[in-house]
Amino acid sequence: MKSIKPTLKHISTLAFFWIISGSLFAQDKIERELRVEEKVVPKEARDWLYDAFETTKRPKWYQEIFESGYSYEAKFKLKGKFYSVEFDSLGLIQDVEIEIDFKELPMEVQAGLEGHLSADYKSSDIKRIQIQYSGKPDNLEDFFDQNSLEGILIRFEIEFIGPDATGDLELFEGLFSETGELIMKRKIILVPSENLVF
C-alpha cells in the first residue's frame, strides 16, 4: 500500500468510510447546550476542575441536556489548546477532551487509520479531532497534575459532516481506541436554543 500523508482530505476520506460502515452505528446523540453561571454547577465539579487545572482562569460553563438527562461541561483554553471537561449531573468527572490536529495523533493510531484511508471515498467535512481522557477522579487529577497514566483510558473522538443513508448532510461523531480501531459512530442531533453560546 502506498504511503498516505495525514491531511484533512484523508481524514475526510476516513469519515466517509465510517458513514458506509453502518454496523458500528450507535443510538443518535441528541443534545442541547446552554451557557450557565458557575454558581449553578455542583461544587464537586468546580473543586475538581480547579484542583486539576490550577492555572485555569474563568472557564465557560455549560449544561448539556440530552435524551437521558443532563451534564455539566467546562470549556477553556490552556497552553494554546482547547479543553472540554465533562461532569455528570452530580458533579462527578466523566472525561477530559483536548482538541488536537491529525499530526498530533500517536503513530500507532495513525498507522491503524491508514487501512481506512486507502480507498477513494467521497470526502466529508471534518469539524473537530479530540483526544479523550477518562478514569477515576483521582487518576485523572494525577494525570493532569503529574502526568501519571495509571488508570487512564485514552480514546480519540472525531466530529464530521457527511451524508447519511438518504444522502442528506448530517453531523456525525466517531470514537476510536488508542490503537486506531473504530469503536462506534453516531449521528449528532443538535437542538437549537436561543441561549446557545459558541
BELJO-V250223 format. One line per field, one symbol per residue. phi: phi as a letter, one per 40 degrees, with the letter a starting at -180 (. if undefined). psi: psi as a letter, one per 40 degrees, with the letter a starting at -180 (. if undefined). burial: b if it has 16 or more other C-alpha atoms within 10 Angstrom, else e. A space follows every 10 residues. Layout:
# BELJO-V250223
phi = ???
psi = ???
burial = ???
This chain:
# BELJO-V250223
phi = .ccbccbdcc ccccdccccc cccccbddcb abbbcbcdcc cdddcccccc ccbcccbfcc bbbbbbcbia ababbabafg bcbbbbbccc gcdbabbbcb cdcccddccd cccdccbccc bccbcccabb cbbbicdccc cccccbgccc gbbbbbbbba baccccgccb cbbbbbccbg cccaaaccbc ccacccbc
psi = hiihhgiddd ddddddddde geeehiiihh ihhhhiidee hidddddddd ddgdehhgih iihhhadeai iihhhihhfe ihihhhiaee ehhdihhhhi ideeiidddd dddddeedig ihiihhdihi hhhiaidddd dddddefheh ehhhihhhhi hiiadeeihi hihhhiieee hhdiiihhhh hiidehh.
burial = eeeeebeebb bbbbbbbbbe eeeebeeebe bbbbbbebee bbeebbebbe ebeeeeeebb bbbbbbeeeb bbbbbbeeee eebbbbbbbe bbbbbbbbbb ebeebeeebb ebbbebbeee bebbbbeebb bbbbbbbebb bbbeeeeeee ebebbbbbbb bbbbeeeeee bbbbbbbbbb ebebbbbbee eeeeeeee
